[in-house]
Amino acid sequence: MGIKAFIRKWTPKAEAYFSTFPWKNLLFFLFFLVLAFIFWLMLFFQKDNVEGTYRIPLKYTNIPEDVVFDNVLPAFIEISVADNGVEMFLLDVKKRDSLEINVRELTEGGTTELQGDQYRQLIRSQLAPSTNIRGYYPMSVSLATSRLEKKELRVVFDGEITTSRANLVADSALFVPETVIAYGSAESLKQLKSAVTEYTLFKNLRATSQLPIKINPVKGVKFIPAEVEIYIPIEEYTERTFEIPIAAIGMPANLDVKFFPSRVKVSFSVTLEEYKKIKPEDFEIELNYREFHENEGGRVELELTKSPPSANNTRISPSSVEFLFENKNGR
């Protein structure tokens, strides 16, 4: 049965059912349900001693950079309170902000343990004046700290940088700032030689970029700043190819050598700015007789012995050639 035939069959039945449905009874039921809820709210608001338990997040501010807390700081405080129905309802529906603990202000005032009336007054700042605090946990917050030693460390990149096809990384990546301050015990800082970034993959960069990157965390050590920016210089490159002759040095006076082929192609990437400045004479391939004359099979691998610093990703084709020695005097 098709969809249209199914609709034609059931449409009259659905119309007949809903035409006889007791809509008035349903509306009366919903009306009395809403009315009952309103009466319940009125009774709830009239109560004078409604109790509730709430969790308030703790926010620690103005923490000195050269200290570490001796104890783990709690992230929340659970409070048990009582008030009239209206205030308890508002406490339920409104957003409760974090309870701010100004560490520097308290510790400079001589407080290393937040407790008693001072703690209670801080909690009360989040509540209505009429709200009665029945209890709270934890009962105190330890702000005791130990002073750390510090060490300046150079930032080192850990990761990979890839560029789009027509671009290459023009120079070493730089960091802003280049160094960070590490705070920790003398023993933990002794092991650190540099501040290594989190392993990060920058893919298909098309232009010079300055991007945020985090310092890889080390247990027991705090880095300031914990995030730096990496500056990656990207330039547009093009390909160029030269034919370079193969030369041999250190040859005995009575011997000559022939290479097959005697010239090879050197391909490289170069910026558009440097494209016309590079010449074939800037490249050399020199093979030392002492290093290849005993090669089995009469073949030697090729390497550039001279190339300009502006040439990147150099490639030799073919990468090896055959050679044959000849006696100069014909014997």
N, C-alpha and C positions, 0 to 999 in steps of 0.2 A: 504494500500500500504506500503510495507516495505521500509526501508531506502535505500537499494541497488537499488530497482526498481525506487525510487524517484530520486536518483543520476543519474541513466542511462537515465531517461526521460529528466532531466533538463540540463545535461552536454552539449549536442549538442546546446541547445538554448543559454546557457551562452557563449559558444565559438563563436557562430555566432554573439552575441551582442558585445562582446569585440573586435572581429576582425574588426568590422565596426565602433568602437568608435573613434572619432576624437582626437587621442592622441596628434597630433601636435598642435592643437588649445589650448589644455589644457597646454602644455608646454610653448607655447608663452604667455599665460595668466599669468602663474606663474612667468615667466621671467620678464615681465613688472611690476608685483606686487612687486617683490624684488627690481627692479630698482627704482620704485616710492618710496619705503621705504628708499632706500639709499639717493635719492635726498632730501627727507624730513629731514633725519638726517643731511645732509650737510647744509640745510637752518637753521635748529634748532641750529647747532653748530656755525653758523655765527652771530646769534643774540647776541647783547651786553647787553641786559637788561631783562633777563628771571627771573621771580619771582617764588618763591616756599615757602611752609610752611612745616616744619619738626618738629618731636618730638624726643628729645634726652633724654634718661634716666639719672637721677642723681644718683651718687654713693657717699655716705658719708663715709669717712675713718678716722681712728685715733680718734674715739669718746671716751672721757674719761669714765671710767667705773662707776665713782661715781657721774654722772650728768644725768639729764633728760631734754629734750628740752621743753621749755615753750609752743611752738607752733608745730603743725603737720608739718613735713617736706614734701615738694612736691616731688613726685617720678619722675616727668618729667618736662622738660622745652620745650615750643613750641616756635620756632623761625621762623620769616619771613625774607627771604634773597633774594638778587638779584645778578646775576653774568652773565657771558657769557654762551652760550649754552653748551660749553664743560665742564666747571666746574659744572654746574647744573646737567648735565647728570652724571658726576662722583659722585656727591653728592647723586644722586638717586640710583646708582647701588652699591656703596661701602657700607660696613658695618660701621655704625657710633658707635664708642665706647661710653661707659658711660662717662658723664662729672664728673670728680672726684672733690669732695669738701673736702679738708683736714681740718676737724673741729678743731683739736688741734692747728694746725699751725695758722689758722685764728683767733681763740679766744685768743690764747696767744699773738698774735700781736695786740689785742685790737678790733678786728672786731666781732661785735655781730649781724650785719645786712649786708648781702652780697648784694651790690647794686652799682649803678653808674658805673664808669670806671673800678673798680676792678671786678665787675660782668661781664661787657662787655668783658674785656680782657680774662676772663676765658672762656666765650662762644667762643670767636674768636680762641682760641687754638684748637677748633674742626673744623675750617673752613679754606679754602684757603685764602691766603693774599688778593686776588682780590675780595673776596666775601663781598658784602655790607650788613650789618645787618640793616633791616628795622624796626624790632621790636621783642620783646620777652615777654613771659608770663610764670610764674609770674615775675613782675618787680623787686622783691627782695626776698631774702630767709633769714628768721630770724634764727639766730644761738644762740639766748639767751637761757641760761640753768640755772637750779637751782641745787644746790648741794644736794645730797641725803645722808641720814643716812644709815649705814650698820649694818648688823647682821649676825653672823655666825650660820648656821643651819645644823643640822644633816640630811642626806639623808635617806628617808624612802621609801621602796618599796611598790607599789600598783599594784597588779596583781596576776597572778597565774603561778606556775611552775609545769610542769608535765614531767615525765621521761618515758623512754621506760620500758618495763615490768621487765627487770632484773636489773634496776638501781633505786636508790633513792637519794634524796638530803641528803648529808652526814652531813651538818651543815648549819648554818644560812648564807644567802647570804651577801656578803660584797660589799662595793662600793669603787671605786677609782676615785676621792678622796672621803673620808667618809663625808666631809662637803663641803658646798658651801657658798658663800657670797651673801646675798640678799641686794639689794639697793632699798630704797623707803622712803616714809615719815615715821615719827615716829609712826603715827597712824596705817598705813598699816603694818609696821613691828611688832608692838605690838601684832597683831592678829596671827602672824605666830609662831608656835612652832617647825616646822620641814619643810624640803623641800621634798614634796611628788613627786614621779615620775609619769609620765603619766601611766594610766592603760595599762599594757602590759601582754600578754600571751606568755610564752615560752613553746612550746610544744615538747614532745618526745625527751628531751635531753638525749644523750647517753654518754656524757663525761663531765668532768669539763670544764666550758665555761666562757669566759669573753666577754661580749656583751655590745654595746652602748645602753643607755637609756636616754630619755630626762626628764628634770624636768617639772612637770606640771605648765603651766603659771599661774600667779596670776596678776590680773589687778593692774596696778600701781607699780608693783615690777619687778625688773630686777635681774635675777640670774646669777652669774658668778662662774663657768661655767654653761651654760644652758643645757649641756649634760655631763653625767658621764658614767662610765662603771660599770656594775654589775658583780661580780665574784660569780659564782654558783658552789660549789663543788659537784661533782657527783661521786658516787662510785657504783661498781657492788655489788649487794646483792643476797643472796640465802635464801631459806625458811628452817626453822627448827621447829620441834615440840617435846614437852616434855609432859609427863603425870605428873600432879601436884596433891598432896593430898589436900583436903579441911580440914582446922582446925577451931575449934571454941575456942574463948577466953571469959573470964568473965562468965563461966558457974557456976551455983550454985553447992555446994558440993554434993548435993543429986541427981543431974541430969546428964544424959549423952545424947548425940545427935548423930544420924546416918543420913548421907546424901546419897541420891540416885541420881546419883552414888557418890561414895566417892572420886573418882579421875576424873579430867577433863583434856582435852588436851589444852595446851597453844601453839599456833603457832605464829611465829614472823619472821621478816626479819632481817638479820644480814650480815655484810660484810664478805668477804672471810677471811680476816685477823683475825676477831674476832670469826669466826665460832667454832673453837675448844676450845676457852677460856670459853664459856658460858656453865654452868652446870645446871641440874634441881634444885639444891639447891639454885640457884640465884633467883628463883621465889617462891613466897608464896601467898596463899589465906587464909586469916584469917577473920572469921566472928564473930562479937561481939554479944554475946547473947542478950544484951539489945536492939539491933537494929533490930533483926529479930524474936525474940521468939513469938511475937504477930501477925506475918504475917498471913493474911487470906489465906486459901488453902494450908498452909504448904509448901510454895515455897519461895526461896530467890534468888535474883540476885547476880551474882558473880563479884568481882573486884579484880584485883591484888593489894596486899598490899606491894609487893616487886618485883622489876624487875631490871635488869642491864640497865644502860643508853645506852649501845650499841645495845640493842634490840629495833627494830622499828616495828611499825604497829602490835602491839600485839593483839591477838584475843583469846577468851576463848570459848571452845566448849564442852558441851553445856554452854550457857550463864547464865542459872539458874538451880537450882536443888531442889528436894524435901527434906524435913527433918522430922525427927520423934524423939521426946524426950522419953527417957527411965529413969525410976526411978532406981537408983543404988541399993537400998536396997530391990528392988522387990515389993514395996507397991504402 
